């Protein structure tokens, strides 16, 4: 792919994973075509917004029967670079790290888990879900030798940002962070923070409305 | 709290957890006041948008020194009903469920974990992080006896939506779902889906731009 997509506004790019999910569900259900009206309903946006997005971003061959589901999925896959293999390590081989190593979506997005790293020396050498655990001391040479570009930060502890900063110096440019302490890098190193706390707060809000309605 | 907040548009409510996180960070750093300009920078929105949100939603006592951080946090806590204790169960006592049972934000949002439930009979009776594992057969009576209102779906398997539907009939109205298969309920039962796949796709996109820039 070319680098042309970088100029798209972030709020438009942010919609693509949701389009992908809904379209993929429709594909699994055997749908070949979908109308802008149906897709708008799934996305919770207006049909004209869907058409606008598709004219700007995606497959715009609407031919009466609707948009071709597979063709759009193919385009999103390319836009988001999901097919490119990204050698990935998981830092933290505890419960969270272990459960993530089983997570199918990693592979679907091109993230291939090559190794665990953990500060607990008792775990060194263990093999979990077919993936070996290495000692943190070896992380720099491993990253360079295995061409690791992505790291999943599954550490519950403080010190996560220091570890991330250290390994970014060896060439890791993509981080998926589960630690509730968030941090940023200078440009060219990218973090996605998983905000489970946001989900919890929204759930609390929704449930509060429900409880109030009952009164 | 009264039920008046339900009429706020969802996109405004969705901002509150982010305000909460940034303001809480500032509070931890010892800040008592923050200006709309500073907060706008953290949130990635315009200062006038911050002032507009605060006039509509939140503490609007801006007095030259800025907004009172603690006062706003207090208001968001009330708006989102975070202080109300919500008796909660985790369904699935595997790696994901276990790691979630340690997650501090649950308690901070009022979700108190009372029990695990698991289909694996070998786990029945075990105590994990101080929380007992029960057999799925007992779930209905447990929910009613212990006044459970929320459930965390930490099942990797299919069948999650059937389990959720079943236990909603016993009175659970709030679900946090980690299963990549998403589903909806009729009104008055609320689901928050944790979309780790969205984070992965965005990370792939960002990294792709980086790799292209290098070419």
Interface residues (C-beta under 8 A of the other chain):
Chain A: X1 X2 X3 X5 X6 X13 X14 X16 X17 X18 X20 X21 X25 X79 X80 X81 X82 X84 X86 X94 X95 X96 X98 X99 X102 X103 X104 X105 X106 X108 X109 X110 X111 X149 X150 X156 X173 X174 X175 X176 X180 X182 X188 X190 X192 X193 X194 X195 X196 X197 X198 X199 X200 X201 X202 X203 X204 X205 X206 X207 X208 X209 X210 X211 X212 X213 X215
Chain B: X1 X2 X3 X5 X6 X13 X14 X16 X17 X18 X20 X21 X25 X79 X80 X81 X82 X84 X86 X94 X95 X96 X98 X99 X102 X103 X104 X105 X106 X108 X109 X110 X111 X149 X150 X156 X173 X174 X175 X176 X180 X182 X188 X190 X192 X193 X194 X195 X196 X197 X198 X199 X200 X201 X202 X203 X204 X205 X206 X207 X208 X209 X210 X211 X212 X213 X215
